Amino acid sequence: ILQSNHGPNPTCDKCDGALKGKPIKGMTILWGLKPDGTAVWSGGSVLDPAKGKTYKAKVTLTDGGKKLQMRGYVGIEALGR
């Protein structure tokens, strides 16, 4: 769900390179994940368009596959949020 105080079509003004100034709606923000056990994918990256930062990512299916938990972190996974 895209929430923004920058109107109906916000752009990634804090992003670097080719993403700078591009519309956030439709932008790929999660990529490169690979299966890492049952219901776990890791080794990918996630973009935070609000900060223009990219973090390492890990995704886990929870609640019998009804929920998706995503962790973005820098360095050691245990320190992520």
Long-range contacts (C-beta under 8 A, 24 or more apart in sequence): 10-49, 12-49, 12-52, 13-52, 14-49, 14-50, 14-51, 14-52, 15-47, 15-49, 15-52, 16-52, 19-47, 24-49, 30-57, 30-59, 30-70, 32-57, 33-57, 33-58, 33-59, 39-65, 46-70, 46-72, 48-72, 55-80, 56-80
